[in-house]
Amino acid sequence: MGKEYKYLKNMFHMYQDSICDEVEDKWSKKKEEWEKDEKMEREKILLQQKNMMTKKFELESEEEKKKIKDSYSTVFENFNREKEELLKQHEKDTLQLEELKKTKEIMEEELYAQATILESLNTTLYQTQMELQREKAVVGNLEKTLHTKLAECEEKFKYTILLLTEENIHLRQKINAKNEGIYEEQSGRSTCVTIYEDDSETLEDGNNKKQEL
């Protein structure tokens, strides 16, 4: 009995071990299948997620492309509009620059003409000043000469006046002397005329008396 028991026990252990091995082997296989299925499922899910993400990325990419395209169109339109405005402004600035150049040339010509006139006036002014200085010198010399001549003439006039005064006194003396001689002569004649007039009146009275008779 003991041997049988042992034998049965060993057989049981062997069977148990065999069962355990078989179960473990099945479990291992099952586990491998599960892991494989899980892996496949996970890969499937990942693939789905990848596809979804790819589609989402593609959609987002399309939207971004569209946005970029729209933005590019807007930017391009703005660029063209700004370019046209800049070209117009450049054309306007070019015209203004040409006008400024013409104005500058005209002003330079006028300034050159004014400078020429000013230089001529300065030359004329210098010449006039030099001429004026010469004339002043001449006038100064003439004034000195005139003062000298006037002084000489004044001395001559004084001497002439003195001579004329003396001559006048001498002439007056002669005239007075002559007048006195004439007065004396006229006085003698006046006496004779008076006597003659008295005789004439006497004769006339005698004649008148005779006529009355």
Backbone hydrogen bonds in HBPLUS format (Angstrom, degrees):
<---DONOR---> <-ACCEPTOR-->    atom                        ^
c    i                          cat <-CA-CA->   ^        H-A-AA   ^      H-
h    n   atom  resd res      DA  || num        DHA   H-A  angle D-A-AA Bond
n    s   type  num  typ     dist DA aas  dist angle  dist       angle   num
A0005-TYR N   A0001-MET O   2.63 MM   4  5.81 157.7  1.68 149.6 157.2     1
A0006-LYS N   A0002-GLY O   2.83 MM   4  5.97 159.1  1.88 142.8 149.0     2
A0007-TYR N   A0003-LYS O   2.63 MM   4  5.82 155.9  1.69 143.7 152.1     3
A0008-LEU N   A0004-GLU O   2.51 MM   4  5.76 165.9  1.53 154.1 157.9     4
A0009-LYS N   A0005-TYR O   2.60 MM   4  5.74 150.7  1.68 143.3 153.7     5
A0010-ASN N   A0006-LYS O   2.64 MM   4  5.86 158.1  1.69 148.2 154.6     6
A0011-MET N   A0007-TYR O   2.72 MM   4  5.92 157.9  1.77 146.4 153.9     7
A0012-PHE N   A0008-LEU O   2.58 MM   4  5.76 152.7  1.65 143.7 152.3     8
A0013-HIS N   A0009-LYS O   2.78 MM   4  6.04 159.5  1.82 148.1 153.7     9
A0014-MET N   A0010-ASN O   2.67 MM   4  5.91 154.3  1.73 147.4 155.9    10
A0015-TYR N   A0011-MET O   2.58 MM   4  5.82 156.1  1.63 146.9 154.8    11
A0016-GLN N   A0012-PHE O   2.52 MM   4  5.71 153.2  1.59 145.8 155.3    12
A0017-ASP N   A0013-HIS O   2.57 MM   4  5.75 154.3  1.63 141.4 149.6    13
A0018-SER N   A0014-MET O   2.61 MM   4  5.82 150.3  1.70 140.7 150.6    14
A0019-ILE N   A0015-TYR O   2.56 MM   4  5.79 159.1  1.60 148.9 155.4    15
A0020-CYS N   A0016-GLN O   2.63 MM   4  5.83 161.3  1.66 147.1 153.6    16
A0021-ASP N   A0017-ASP O   2.60 MM   4  5.79 154.4  1.66 142.6 151.3    17
A0022-GLU N   A0018-SER O   2.62 MM   4  5.82 156.9  1.67 145.9 153.7    18
A0023-VAL N   A0019-ILE O   2.53 MM   4  5.75 165.2  1.55 155.2 160.2    19
A0024-GLU N   A0020-CYS O   2.55 MM   4  5.61 155.6  1.60 141.9 151.0    20
A0025-ASP N   A0021-ASP O   2.58 MM   4  5.72 149.0  1.67 140.2 150.3    21
A0026-LYS N   A0022-GLU O   2.69 MM   4  5.94 159.5  1.73 148.7 154.7    22
A0027-TRP N   A0023-VAL O   2.57 MM   4  5.75 157.1  1.61 147.5 155.8    23
A0028-SER N   A0024-GLU O   2.65 MM   4  5.81 149.6  1.74 140.2 149.6    24
A0029-LYS N   A0025-ASP O   2.81 MM   4  6.06 161.4  1.84 147.8 153.0    25
A0030-LYS N   A0026-LYS O   2.55 MM   4  5.76 162.0  1.58 151.3 157.9    26
A0031-LYS N   A0027-TRP O   2.55 MM   4  5.67 150.7  1.63 141.2 151.1    27
A0032-GLU N   A0028-SER O   2.68 MM   4  5.94 153.4  1.75 145.1 153.1    28
A0033-GLU N   A0029-LYS O   2.71 MM   4  6.02 156.9  1.76 149.6 156.4    29
A0034-TRP N   A0030-LYS O   2.66 MM   4  5.96 156.5  1.71 148.5 155.9    30
A0035-GLU N   A0031-LYS O   2.62 MM   4  5.85 164.9  1.65 151.3 156.6    31
A0036-LYS N   A0032-GLU O   2.63 MM   4  5.78 151.7  1.70 142.8 152.4    32
A0037-ASP N   A0033-GLU O   2.57 MM   4  5.80 163.6  1.60 150.0 155.1    33
A0038-GLU N   A0034-TRP O   2.47 MM   4  5.64 160.1  1.50 151.1 158.6    34
A0039-LYS N   A0035-GLU O   2.64 MM   4  5.75 150.1  1.73 138.4 147.9    35
A0040-MET N   A0036-LYS O   2.68 MM   4  5.95 158.4  1.73 148.2 154.9    36
A0041-GLU N   A0037-ASP O   2.57 MM   4  5.80 157.6  1.62 148.9 156.5    37
A0042-ARG N   A0038-GLU O   2.61 MM   4  5.77 155.8  1.67 143.4 151.5    38
A0043-GLU N   A0039-LYS O   2.63 MM   4  5.83 156.3  1.68 146.2 154.0    39
A0044-LYS N   A0040-MET O   2.63 MM   4  5.81 149.4  1.72 141.9 151.9    40
A0045-ILE N   A0041-GLU O   2.65 MM   4  5.95 162.0  1.68 150.2 155.1    41
A0046-LEU N   A0042-ARG O   2.64 MM   4  5.85 161.2  1.67 148.3 154.7    42
A0047-LEU N   A0043-GLU O   2.61 MM   4  5.77 148.6  1.71 140.9 150.8    43
A0048-GLN N   A0044-LYS O   2.69 MM   4  6.01 155.4  1.75 148.8 156.2    44
A0049-GLN N   A0045-ILE O   2.63 MM   4  5.93 162.4  1.66 151.5 157.5    45
A0050-LYS N   A0046-LEU O   2.57 MM   4  5.74 149.5  1.65 140.3 150.7    46
A0051-ASN N   A0047-LEU O   2.68 MM   4  5.93 159.8  1.72 148.0 153.6    47
A0052-MET N   A0048-GLN O   2.65 MM   4  5.93 161.1  1.68 152.2 158.3    48
A0053-MET N   A0049-GLN O   2.62 MM   4  5.82 163.3  1.65 149.4 155.1    49
A0054-THR N   A0050-LYS O   2.61 MM   4  5.78 148.4  1.70 144.3 154.9    50
A0055-LYS N   A0051-ASN O   2.71 MM   4  5.93 165.3  1.73 150.8 154.7    51
A0056-LYS N   A0052-MET O   2.65 MM   4  5.89 161.6  1.68 150.5 157.0    52
A0057-PHE N   A0053-MET O   2.62 MM   4  5.74 155.4  1.68 142.2 150.1    53
A0058-GLU N   A0054-THR O   2.63 MM   4  5.87 154.0  1.70 147.6 156.0    54
A0059-LEU N   A0055-LYS O   2.68 MM   4  5.96 160.5  1.71 151.2 156.8    55
A0060-GLU N   A0056-LYS O   2.67 MM   4  5.90 167.8  1.69 151.8 156.1    56
A0061-SER N   A0057-PHE O   2.53 MM   4  5.65 147.6  1.63 140.8 152.1    57
A0062-GLU N   A0058-GLU O   2.68 MM   4  5.91 155.3  1.74 147.3 154.0    58
A0063-GLU N   A0059-LEU O   2.74 MM   4  6.07 160.4  1.77 152.2 158.1    59
A0064-GLU N   A0060-GLU O   2.65 MM   4  5.87 159.2  1.69 147.9 154.7    60
A0065-LYS N   A0061-SER O   2.63 MM   4  5.80 154.9  1.69 146.9 155.1    61
A0066-LYS N   A0062-GLU O   2.70 MM   4  5.92 155.7  1.76 145.5 152.8    62
A0067-LYS N   A0063-GLU O   2.64 MM   4  5.92 159.9  1.68 149.8 156.2    63
A0068-ILE N   A0064-GLU O   2.59 MM   4  5.77 162.0  1.62 149.3 155.5    64
A0069-LYS N   A0065-LYS O   2.59 MM   4  5.77 153.2  1.66 144.4 153.3    65
A0070-ASP N   A0066-LYS O   2.62 MM   4  5.88 164.7  1.65 151.6 156.4    66
A0071-SER N   A0067-LYS O   2.59 MM   4  5.77 161.8  1.62 150.7 157.3    67
A0072-TYR N   A0068-ILE O   2.58 MM   4  5.71 152.1  1.65 143.0 152.1    68
A0073-SER N   A0069-LYS O   2.71 MM   4  5.95 154.2  1.78 146.7 154.3    69
A0074-THR N   A0070-ASP O   2.75 MM   4  6.04 160.6  1.79 150.1 155.8    70
A0075-VAL N   A0071-SER O   2.65 MM   4  5.87 163.2  1.68 150.6 156.3    71
A0076-PHE N   A0072-TYR O   2.63 MM   4  5.74 155.8  1.69 145.7 153.6    72
A0077-GLU N   A0073-SER O   2.71 MM   4  5.93 158.4  1.76 148.2 154.5    73
A0078-ASN N   A0074-THR O   2.75 MM   4  6.00 164.7  1.77 151.6 156.4    74
A0079-PHE N   A0075-VAL O   2.64 MM   4  5.81 150.8  1.72 143.3 153.2    75
A0080-ASN N   A0076-PHE O   2.73 MM   4  5.99 159.5  1.77 149.1 154.4    76
A0081-ARG N   A0077-GLU O   2.77 MM   4  6.00 161.4  1.80 151.1 157.0    77
A0082-GLU N   A0078-ASN O   2.70 MM   4  5.87 167.0  1.71 151.1 155.4    78
A0083-LYS N   A0079-PHE O   2.64 MM   4  5.76 147.1  1.75 142.0 153.1    79
A0084-GLU N   A0080-ASN O   2.77 MM   4  6.01 158.2  1.81 148.7 153.7    80
A0085-GLU N   A0081-ARG O   2.84 MM   4  6.13 161.2  1.88 150.1 155.8    81
A0086-LEU N   A0082-GLU O   2.69 MM   4  5.88 157.1  1.74 146.6 153.7    82
A0087-LEU N   A0083-LYS O   2.75 MM   4  5.98 152.3  1.83 146.7 155.0    83
A0088-LYS N   A0084-GLU O   2.81 MM   4  6.08 160.1  1.85 150.0 155.5    84
A0089-GLN N   A0085-GLU O   2.73 MM   4  5.97 160.0  1.77 148.8 155.3    85
A0090-HIS N   A0086-LEU O   2.62 MM   4  5.78 151.0  1.70 143.2 152.6    86
A0091-GLU N   A0087-LEU O   2.76 MM   4  6.00 154.2  1.83 146.0 153.2    87
A0092-LYS N   A0088-LYS O   2.80 MM   4  6.06 158.2  1.84 148.4 155.0    88
A0093-ASP N   A0089-GLN O   2.68 MM   4  5.89 159.8  1.72 148.6 155.0    89
A0094-THR N   A0090-HIS O   2.72 MM   4  5.89 147.6  1.82 142.0 151.8    90
A0095-LEU N   A0091-GLU O   2.93 MM   4  6.22 157.0  1.98 147.2 152.6    91
A0096-GLN N   A0092-LYS O   2.86 MM   4  6.16 162.2  1.89 151.1 156.5    92
A0097-LEU N   A0093-ASP O   2.71 MM   4  5.88 150.0  1.80 143.1 152.3    93
A0098-GLU N   A0094-THR O   2.85 MM   4  6.13 153.0  1.92 146.6 153.8    94
A0099-GLU N   A0095-LEU O   2.84 MM   4  6.17 160.9  1.88 150.9 156.4    95
A0100-LEU N   A0096-GLN O   2.73 MM   4  5.97 154.6  1.79 146.7 154.6    96
A0101-LYS N   A0097-LEU O   2.77 MM   4  6.02 150.9  1.85 145.1 153.5    97
A0102-LYS N   A0098-GLU O   2.84 MM   4  6.17 161.6  1.88 152.4 156.9    98
A0103-THR N   A0099-GLU O   2.75 MM   4  5.99 164.4  1.78 151.2 156.2    99
A0104-LYS N   A0100-LEU O   2.69 MM   4  5.84 152.0  1.77 143.3 152.1   100
A0105-GLU N   A0101-LYS O   2.77 MM   4  6.06 158.0  1.81 150.4 156.2   101
A0106-ILE N   A0102-LYS O   2.82 MM   4  6.12 163.0  1.85 154.1 158.7   102
A0107-MET N   A0103-THR O   2.79 MM   4  5.98 162.1  1.82 149.2 154.7   103
A0108-GLU N   A0104-LYS O   2.72 MM   4  5.93 153.7  1.78 148.7 156.8   104
A0109-GLU N   A0105-GLU O   2.82 MM   4  6.09 157.4  1.87 148.6 154.8   105
A0110-GLU N   A0106-ILE O   2.80 MM   4  6.08 161.6  1.83 150.6 156.3   106
A0111-LEU N   A0107-MET O   2.68 MM   4  5.85 157.7  1.73 147.2 154.3   107
A0112-TYR N   A0108-GLU O   2.74 MM   4  5.92 152.1  1.81 144.3 152.5   108
A0113-ALA N   A0109-GLU O   2.79 MM   4  6.06 158.2  1.83 148.9 155.3   109
A0114-GLN N   A0110-GLU O   2.68 MM   4  5.94 162.1  1.71 151.2 156.9   110
A0115-ALA N   A0111-LEU O   2.66 MM   4  5.82 151.7  1.74 143.2 152.1   111
A0116-THR N   A0112-TYR O   2.76 MM   4  5.99 153.9  1.82 145.2 152.7   112
A0117-ILE N   A0113-ALA O   2.80 MM   4  6.09 163.0  1.83 151.6 156.4   113
A0118-LEU N   A0114-GLN O   2.68 MM   4  5.85 159.3  1.72 147.0 153.9   114
A0119-GLU N   A0115-ALA O   2.72 MM   4  5.90 155.9  1.78 146.2 153.1   115
A0120-SER N   A0116-THR O   2.81 MM   4  6.06 157.5  1.85 147.3 154.2   116
A0121-LEU N   A0117-ILE O   2.68 MM   4  5.97 156.4  1.73 150.6 158.1   117
A0122-ASN N   A0118-LEU O   2.70 MM   4  5.93 152.8  1.77 146.2 154.4   118
A0123-THR N   A0119-GLU O   2.80 MM   4  6.06 156.8  1.85 146.7 153.3   119
A0124-THR N   A0120-SER O   2.75 MM   4  6.01 164.2  1.77 150.7 155.6   120
A0125-LEU N   A0121-LEU O   2.61 MM   4  5.76 155.4  1.67 146.1 154.3   121
A0126-TYR N   A0122-ASN O   2.75 MM   4  5.96 157.1  1.80 146.2 152.6   122
A0127-GLN N   A0123-THR O   2.80 MM   4  6.08 165.3  1.83 153.0 157.3   123
A0128-THR N   A0124-THR O   2.66 MM   4  5.85 156.2  1.71 147.2 155.1   124
A0129-GLN N   A0125-LEU O   2.71 MM   4  5.92 157.0  1.76 148.4 155.0   125
A0130-MET N   A0126-TYR O   2.81 MM   4  6.09 160.7  1.84 151.4 156.8   126
A0131-GLU N   A0127-GLN O   2.72 MM   4  5.96 159.7  1.76 149.1 155.7   127
A0132-LEU N   A0128-THR O   2.62 MM   4  5.81 151.7  1.70 146.4 155.6   128
A0133-GLN N   A0129-GLN O   2.76 MM   4  6.03 154.0  1.83 146.9 154.0   129
A0134-ARG N   A0130-MET O   2.86 MM   4  6.18 157.4  1.91 147.4 153.9   130
A0135-GLU N   A0131-GLU O   2.70 MM   4  5.98 160.3  1.74 149.6 155.9   131
A0136-LYS N   A0132-LEU O   2.66 MM   4  5.87 152.9  1.73 146.9 155.2   132
A0137-ALA N   A0133-GLN O   2.82 MM   4  6.09 153.9  1.88 144.7 152.1   133
A0138-VAL N   A0134-ARG O   2.74 MM   4  6.09 157.3  1.79 150.4 157.4   134
A0139-VAL N   A0135-GLU O   2.62 MM   4  5.85 163.4  1.65 152.1 157.3   135
A0140-GLY N   A0136-LYS O   2.68 MM   4  5.87 154.9  1.74 146.0 153.7   136
A0141-ASN N   A0137-ALA O   2.84 MM   4  6.11 160.7  1.87 147.6 152.8   137
A0142-LEU N   A0138-VAL O   2.71 MM   4  6.00 156.0  1.76 149.5 157.5   138
A0143-GLU N   A0139-VAL O   2.69 MM   4  5.92 154.0  1.75 149.5 156.8   139
A0144-LYS N   A0140-GLY O   2.89 MM   4  6.18 161.3  1.92 149.7 154.8   140
A0145-THR N   A0141-ASN O   2.77 MM   4  6.06 165.0  1.80 151.4 156.0   141
A0146-LEU N   A0142-LEU O   2.61 MM   4  5.77 159.6  1.65 150.9 157.5   142
A0147-HIS N   A0143-GLU O   2.75 MM   4  5.94 162.4  1.78 151.3 155.9   143
A0148-THR N   A0144-LYS O   2.86 MM   4  6.15 157.2  1.92 147.7 154.6   144
A0149-LYS N   A0145-THR O   2.72 MM   4  6.01 163.0  1.75 153.8 158.7   145
A0150-LEU N   A0146-LEU O   2.62 MM   4  5.80 160.7  1.66 153.0 159.2   146
A0151-ALA N   A0147-HIS O   2.83 MM   4  6.00 155.0  1.89 143.5 150.6   147
A0152-GLU N   A0148-THR O   2.85 MM   4  6.16 157.7  1.89 148.0 154.8   148
A0153-CYS N   A0149-LYS O   2.64 MM   4  5.91 164.2  1.66 155.4 160.1   149
A0154-GLU N   A0150-LEU O   2.69 MM   4  5.81 155.1  1.75 146.5 154.1   150
A0155-GLU N   A0151-ALA O   2.96 MM   4  6.21 155.5  2.02 145.1 151.3   151
A0156-LYS N   A0152-GLU O   2.84 MM   4  6.19 158.0  1.89 148.8 155.7   152
A0157-PHE N   A0153-CYS O   2.64 MM   4  5.88 162.2  1.67 155.1 160.0   153
A0158-LYS N   A0154-GLU O   2.83 MM   4  6.01 157.5  1.88 145.0 151.7   154
A0159-TYR N   A0155-GLU O   2.90 MM   4  6.16 159.7  1.94 147.5 153.2   155
A0160-THR N   A0156-LYS O   2.69 MM   4  5.94 159.7  1.73 152.6 159.2   156
A0161-ILE N   A0157-PHE O   2.67 MM   4  5.81 164.4  1.69 152.8 157.3   157
A0162-LEU N   A0158-LYS O   2.90 MM   4  6.07 154.5  1.97 143.1 150.5   158
A0163-LEU N   A0159-TYR O   2.86 MM   4  6.17 157.0  1.91 147.5 153.9   159
A0164-LEU N   A0160-THR O   2.70 MM   4  5.97 164.3  1.72 155.2 160.0   160
A0165-THR N   A0161-ILE O   2.71 MM   4  5.84 152.5  1.78 145.7 153.9   161
A0166-GLU N   A0162-LEU O   2.92 MM   4  6.18 164.5  1.95 148.2 152.2   162
A0167-GLU N   A0163-LEU O   2.74 MM   4  6.00 159.9  1.78 150.3 157.0   163
A0168-ASN N   A0164-LEU O   2.72 MM   4  5.80 150.5  1.80 144.1 152.5   164
A0169-ILE N   A0165-THR O   2.89 MM   4  6.17 157.3  1.95 149.5 155.4   165
A0170-HIS N   A0166-GLU O   2.91 MM   4  6.19 160.0  1.95 148.2 154.0   166
A0171-LEU N   A0167-GLU O   2.75 MM   4  6.01 156.5  1.80 148.0 154.8   167
A0172-ARG N   A0168-ASN O   2.80 MM   4  6.00 157.4  1.85 149.2 155.3   168
A0173-GLN N   A0169-ILE O   2.88 MM   4  6.14 155.2  1.94 146.8 154.1   169
A0174-LYS N   A0170-HIS O   2.96 MM   4  6.32 155.6  2.02 145.5 151.9   170
A0175-ILE N   A0171-LEU O   2.76 MM   4  6.02 163.8  1.78 154.3 158.9   171
A0176-ASN N   A0172-ARG O   2.74 MM   4  5.88 161.3  1.78 150.4 155.8   172
A0177-ALA N   A0173-GLN O   2.91 MM   4  6.14 156.8  1.97 145.0 151.8   173
A0178-LYS N   A0174-LYS O   2.80 MM   4  6.03 159.7  1.84 152.1 158.1   174
A0179-ASN N   A0175-ILE O   2.71 MM   4  5.87 157.2  1.76 149.0 155.9   175
A0180-GLU N   A0176-ASN O   2.90 MM   4  6.12 152.4  1.98 144.1 151.4   176
A0181-GLY N   A0177-ALA O   3.09 MM   4  6.44 153.5  2.16 144.4 151.0   177
A0182-ILE N   A0178-LYS O   2.90 MM   4  6.19 159.8  1.94 153.1 158.6   178
A0183-TYR N   A0179-ASN O   2.79 MM   4  5.94 152.5  1.86 146.4 154.5   179
A0184-GLU N   A0180-GLU O   2.98 MM   4  6.23 158.7  2.02 147.3 152.3   180
A0185-GLU N   A0181-GLY O   3.01 MM   4  6.23 157.2  2.07 145.6 152.0   181
A0186-GLN N   A0182-ILE O   2.80 MM   4  6.00 161.5  1.84 150.1 155.3   182
A0187-SER N   A0183-TYR O   2.89 MM   4  6.06 146.9  2.00 144.0 153.5   183
A0188-GLY N   A0184-GLU O   3.21 MM   4  6.53 151.5  2.29 144.4 150.2   184
A0189-ARG N   A0185-GLU O   3.16 MM   4  6.49 161.2  2.20 151.5 156.1   185
A0190-SER N   A0186-GLN O   2.97 MM   4  6.05 152.6  2.05 145.6 153.0   186
A0193-VAL N   A0189-ARG O   3.14 MM   4  6.34 163.0  2.17 155.9 160.3   187
A0194-THR N   A0190-SER O   3.24 MM   4  6.35 146.8  2.35 136.7 144.6   188
A0195-ILE N   A0191-THR O   3.25 MM   4  6.57 156.4  2.31 149.4 154.1   189
A0196-TYR N   A0192-CYS O   3.12 MM   4  6.33 160.7  2.15 151.2 156.6   190
A0197-GLU N   A0193-VAL O   3.02 MM   4  6.13 155.9  2.08 144.6 150.9   191
A0198-ASP N   A0194-THR O   3.10 MM   4  6.37 148.6  2.20 142.6 150.7   192
A0199-ASP N   A0195-ILE O   3.17 MM   4  6.48 157.9  2.22 148.7 153.6   193
A0200-SER N   A0196-TYR O   3.07 MM   4  6.28 157.0  2.12 150.7 157.0   194
A0201-GLU N   A0197-GLU O   3.11 MM   4  6.29 158.1  2.16 146.1 151.2   195
A0202-THR N   A0198-ASP O   3.19 MM   4  6.47 149.5  2.28 143.7 151.3   196
A0203-LEU N   A0199-ASP O   3.13 MM   4  6.39 160.2  2.17 151.7 155.9   197
A0204-GLU N   A0200-SER O   3.03 MM   4  6.18 157.0  2.08 148.4 155.0   198
A0205-ASP N   A0201-GLU O   3.05 MM   4  6.27 150.5  2.14 142.6 149.8   199
A0206-GLY N   A0202-THR O   3.17 MM   4  6.45 151.8  2.25 144.2 151.3   200
A0207-ASN N   A0203-LEU O   3.08 MM   4  6.34 159.9  2.12 151.5 156.3   201
A0208-ASN N   A0204-GLU O   3.09 MM   4  6.25 157.5  2.14 145.0 151.1   202
A0209-LYS N   A0205-ASP O   3.12 MM   4  6.37 152.0  2.20 143.4 149.9   203
A0210-LYS N   A0206-GLY O   3.09 MM   4  6.38 158.6  2.13 149.3 154.4   204
A0211-GLN N   A0207-ASN O   3.05 MM   4  6.35 157.2  2.10 151.3 157.0   205
A0212-GLU N   A0208-ASN O   3.16 MM   4  6.38 146.4  2.28 141.1 149.9   206
A0213-LEU N   A0209-LYS O   3.22 MM   4  6.53 142.2  2.37 144.7 154.0   207
A0213-LEU N   A0210-LYS O   3.18 MM   3  5.22 126.7  2.48  97.4 110.3   208
